[in-house]
Amino acid sequence: MWYEIIPTLSVFATFIFLPCYTPYFVGRLIRGKPPRRTAMEPEDRKLTMRDQRLTGHIYKVQGLDSIPDLK
């Protein structure tokens, strides 16, 4: 009958929904607060935007020679 699919469906639903809700509870246990939607703090975001402005790519970081002189 149709009710024979309930155990399989419950196992399948558990493995589908487990990755969605696990980070919330793990974040509450480890850090004491739920995870934020962004992974970067405001200071990190500012530095990333600076790197993108200077080099054209957020992962391509160059030294002080990439900063133009103000003359």
N, C-alpha and C positions, 0 to 999 in steps of 0.2 A: 504494500500500500504506500501511500504518499508519505506517511510518517516514518518510513524507514530511512529517508534521506536526512532527517533531523540531526543525527550524530555527525554525519559527514559534513553537513552544512555548518554546524557549530564549530567544528575543527577548522574548516576553511575560513569562516568568518573571523575566528581568533587570529589566524596567521595573516589575514588581510589587515585587520584593525590594530594589531599589536604594534607594528612599527609607527603607526600614526600617533598613538597615545603614550608610548613608552617614554619619549624624551621629556614630556611634561612632568611625569612623576619622578623620573630620575633627576631632573633639574631641581625639583622641589626637595628631594632627599639630600642631594649633594650641596647645592648652593643656597637652598632655603627660599628660592623664588623660581617661578616658572621661566622657561627660556623666552628670550625676546625674539621678535620677528627678524631683527637684523643681528648679524653676528659681530658687528663692529661698534665700538664705543664712539662717541662724538669726536674725540681726539684722533682716533685711528682713521675715521672718515675724512677728517681735515687733512691728515698727512697723505692719505691715498689720493685725494683730489689734487693736492700739491704735486705729487709724483706724476699724475696723469697730465697736469698742465705743463710741467717742465719737460717730460720725456715723451708724452703722447701715449703712454701705456702704463697701467697701474701696477704691473708686476715687473716692469723694467726700471729699476732704481739705479740712478747714477749718483756720483759724488758731488762735491761742491763745484766742480768745473762745469756742471750743467746749469748752474744758476747764473743768469746773466748779470753783468756788472751794471750798476746804476750811475753811469757817467754821462 
